[in-house]
Amino acid sequence: MNAKQLAAEAAVALIQDGMKVGLGTGSTAYFAIQKIGQRVQQEGLQITCIATSISSEELATSLKIPMAGFDALERLDITIDGADEADHQLQLIKGGGGALLREKIIAYITDHYVTIVDESKYVATLGKFHLPVEVVPFGWQRTFDHIKALGATPYLREKDKAPYKTDNGNLILDCDFKTIPDPETLQTTLNLIPGVVECGLFVNKTQTLIIGNNDGTIQTHAR
């Protein structure tokens, strides 16, 4: 079992009957959804879920995981999702999979937010991973300029030689800030720029960080 799968399966063990569960997006969350599906089918686990992306919803549906919408779910008991970086204060960079806006909407209605990573994602200071910022297509070039003026080097994300589009029809700028010593201030600054929909900094949202190590061990850090 690889490190991502170790972390994912440790997190899924926290889910209990009757819970309302948020399903993350990305390569690590994929293992969590697979394990949840296994528990639903083998144990008869009774849960209701909402996903952070179309791809995760499709995967969950294929595994017969019971899904619902925001019309039925006001709060979630637990969400399990990955991260592109997590620092020692449990602040995160997310959005490598392009689902940062939906992931943050889910995070803000979750009572117990569990982040799962492999050891390579656990860092002293955020910033080596380029920070994803979701922006509206209208005037994105000027939004790009405003972010660049903060000292970053932004790159328009592309897929198949065309601008990458999120599930919400927006663009993503991957921004190289070198280091991000103050995630909370940067999050506020970015979100005040017209054209920015949301940034991939998740500040003070993680209650539990589970790290899978390559040697087969697991570390758990609680806020």
C-alpha positions as CSV (number, residue, x, y, z in Angstrom):
1,M,0.0,0.0,0.0
2,N,1.4,3.4,-1.0
3,A,1.7,6.4,1.4
4,K,-1.3,8.2,-0.1
5,Q,-3.5,5.1,0.3
6,L,-2.3,4.6,3.9
7,A,-3.4,8.2,4.9
8,A,-6.7,7.9,3.0
9,E,-7.7,4.6,4.6
10,A,-6.7,5.9,8.1
11,A,-9.0,8.8,7.5
12,V,-11.9,6.7,6.3
13,A,-11.8,4.7,9.5
14,L,-13.1,7.9,11.2
15,I,-16.4,7.7,9.4
16,Q,-19.4,6.3,11.3
17,D,-23.0,5.3,10.5
18,G,-25.3,8.3,10.0
19,M,-22.6,10.8,9.1
20,K,-22.9,13.4,6.4
21,V,-19.6,13.2,4.5
22,G,-17.7,15.5,2.1
23,L,-15.7,13.8,-0.6
24,G,-12.5,15.4,-1.8
25,T,-10.8,15.6,-5.2
26,G,-7.4,14.5,-6.4
27,S,-5.1,11.5,-6.3
28,T,-5.2,11.0,-2.5
29,A,-8.9,11.6,-2.2
30,Y,-9.4,9.0,-4.9
31,F,-8.2,6.3,-2.5
32,A,-10.5,7.6,0.2
33,I,-13.5,7.5,-2.0
34,Q,-12.6,3.9,-3.1
35,K,-12.3,2.9,0.6
36,I,-15.6,4.6,1.4
37,G,-17.3,2.7,-1.4
38,Q,-15.8,-0.6,-0.1
39,R,-17.2,0.1,3.4
40,V,-20.7,1.0,2.0
41,Q,-20.8,-2.2,0.0
42,Q,-19.2,-4.6,2.5
43,E,-20.3,-3.2,5.8
44,G,-23.5,-1.5,4.9
45,L,-22.2,1.8,6.1
46,Q,-25.1,4.3,6.2
47,I,-23.9,7.7,5.1
48,T,-24.9,10.6,2.8
49,C,-22.2,12.4,0.8
50,I,-21.5,15.4,-1.3
51,A,-18.6,15.7,-3.6
52,T,-16.2,18.6,-4.4
53,S,-16.0,17.9,-8.1
54,I,-17.8,16.3,-11.0
55,S,-15.1,13.7,-11.3
56,S,-15.4,12.7,-7.6
57,E,-19.2,12.6,-7.8
58,E,-19.0,10.3,-10.8
59,L,-16.6,8.0,-9.0
60,A,-18.7,7.9,-5.9
61,T,-21.9,7.2,-7.8
62,S,-20.1,4.3,-9.7
63,L,-19.3,2.8,-6.2
64,K,-22.9,3.2,-5.1
65,I,-22.1,5.7,-2.4
66,P,-25.3,7.6,-1.5
67,M,-25.0,11.2,-2.8
68,A,-27.0,14.4,-2.0
69,G,-27.1,18.1,-2.8
70,F,-26.9,21.3,-0.8
71,D,-30.7,21.3,-0.8
72,A,-30.5,18.3,1.5
73,L,-27.3,19.0,3.4
74,E,-26.6,22.1,5.5
75,R,-23.7,20.8,7.5
76,L,-21.2,18.0,7.1
77,D,-19.9,15.9,10.0
78,I,-16.6,15.1,8.2
79,T,-14.8,15.9,5.0
80,I,-11.7,14.0,3.8
81,D,-9.6,15.7,1.2
82,G,-6.0,15.9,0.0
83,A,-3.7,18.9,-0.2
84,D,-0.8,19.9,-2.4
85,E,1.1,21.3,0.6
86,A,0.5,21.3,4.4
87,D,2.7,23.2,6.8
88,H,3.4,22.6,10.5
89,Q,0.5,24.9,11.5
90,L,-1.9,22.8,9.4
91,Q,-2.3,25.5,6.8
92,L,-2.8,24.2,3.3
93,I,-2.3,24.9,-0.4
94,K,-5.0,23.1,-2.5
95,G,-6.2,23.3,-6.0
96,G,-3.8,21.3,-8.0
97,G,-6.7,19.2,-9.1
98,G,-8.7,22.3,-10.1
99,A,-11.5,22.0,-7.5
100,L,-10.4,24.7,-5.0
101,L,-13.6,26.7,-5.0
102,R,-15.9,23.7,-4.5
103,E,-13.4,22.3,-1.9
104,K,-13.5,25.5,0.1
105,I,-17.3,25.8,0.0
106,I,-17.4,22.2,1.4
107,A,-14.7,23.1,4.0
108,Y,-16.8,26.0,5.4
109,I,-19.7,23.7,6.2
110,T,-17.7,20.9,7.7
111,D,-17.4,20.2,11.4
112,H,-14.3,17.9,11.2
113,Y,-12.0,18.6,8.2
114,V,-9.5,15.9,7.7
115,T,-6.6,16.4,5.3
116,I,-4.7,13.5,4.0
117,V,-1.2,13.7,2.4
118,D,1.9,11.7,1.8
119,E,5.1,12.8,3.5
120,S,6.4,14.8,0.5
121,K,3.5,17.3,1.0
122,Y,4.4,18.1,4.6
123,V,6.5,21.3,4.6
124,A,7.9,23.8,7.0
125,T,6.7,26.8,4.9
126,L,4.1,26.9,2.1
127,G,5.0,28.1,-1.3
128,K,7.1,25.6,-3.2
129,F,3.9,24.4,-4.9
130,H,2.6,27.2,-7.0
131,L,-0.6,28.6,-5.4
132,P,-3.7,28.0,-7.6
133,V,-6.0,31.1,-7.9
134,E,-9.4,30.7,-9.6
135,V,-10.3,33.7,-11.7
136,V,-13.2,34.7,-13.9
137,P,-12.4,34.7,-17.7
138,F,-13.5,38.3,-18.1
139,G,-10.4,40.5,-17.8
140,W,-8.3,37.7,-16.5
141,Q,-5.2,39.4,-18.0
142,R,-5.6,42.3,-15.6
143,T,-6.3,40.0,-12.6
144,F,-3.0,38.4,-13.7
145,D,-1.3,41.8,-13.5
146,H,-2.7,42.5,-10.0
147,I,-1.4,39.2,-8.7
148,K,2.0,39.8,-10.3
149,A,2.2,43.1,-8.6
150,L,2.1,41.3,-5.3
151,G,5.5,39.7,-6.2
152,A,4.3,36.5,-7.7
153,T,5.0,34.9,-11.0
154,P,1.6,33.7,-12.3
155,Y,1.1,31.1,-15.0
156,L,-2.2,30.5,-16.8
157,R,-3.0,26.8,-16.4
158,E,-3.5,25.0,-19.7
159,K,-4.8,21.6,-20.7
160,D,-4.4,20.2,-24.2
161,K,-2.8,23.5,-25.3
162,A,-5.9,25.4,-24.3
163,P,-6.8,27.4,-21.1
164,Y,-7.9,24.9,-18.4
165,K,-11.5,25.4,-17.3
166,T,-12.8,24.5,-13.8
167,D,-16.1,22.8,-13.2
168,N,-17.4,26.3,-12.7
169,G,-16.2,27.6,-16.1
170,N,-13.4,29.7,-14.6
171,L,-9.7,29.9,-15.3
172,I,-6.8,29.1,-12.9
173,L,-3.6,31.1,-12.4
174,D,-0.8,29.0,-10.8
175,C,1.2,31.6,-8.8
176,D,4.8,31.2,-7.8
177,F,5.3,33.2,-4.6
178,K,8.5,31.3,-3.7
179,T,7.5,31.2,0.0
180,I,4.3,32.0,1.8
181,P,5.2,32.8,5.4
182,D,1.8,34.5,6.2
183,P,-1.0,32.5,4.5
184,E,-3.8,34.2,6.2
185,T,-2.8,37.7,5.1
186,L,-2.1,36.6,1.5
187,Q,-5.5,34.8,1.3
188,T,-7.3,38.0,2.3
189,T,-5.2,40.1,-0.1
190,L,-5.8,37.8,-3.1
191,N,-9.6,37.5,-2.4
192,L,-10.0,41.3,-2.5
193,I,-8.7,41.5,-6.0
194,P,-11.6,42.0,-8.5
195,G,-11.8,38.9,-10.8
196,V,-10.4,36.5,-8.2
197,V,-13.1,33.9,-7.3
198,E,-11.1,32.1,-4.7
199,C,-7.5,31.1,-3.9
200,G,-6.1,27.8,-2.9
201,L,-5.0,28.8,0.6
202,F,-7.0,26.9,3.2
203,V,-6.3,28.7,6.5
204,N,-7.4,27.4,9.9
205,K,-9.8,24.8,8.3
206,T,-8.0,21.5,9.0
207,Q,-8.8,19.8,12.4
208,T,-6.8,16.7,11.6
209,L,-3.8,16.1,9.3
210,I,-3.0,12.5,8.5
211,I,0.4,11.9,6.8
212,G,1.2,8.6,5.1
213,N,5.0,7.8,5.1
214,N,6.9,5.7,2.6
215,D,8.0,3.3,5.3
216,G,4.4,2.3,5.9
217,T,3.8,4.4,9.1
218,I,1.3,7.1,9.7
219,Q,1.6,10.4,11.5
220,T,-1.5,12.3,12.8
221,H,-1.5,16.0,13.8
222,A,-4.5,17.6,15.4
223,R,-5.2,21.3,15.7
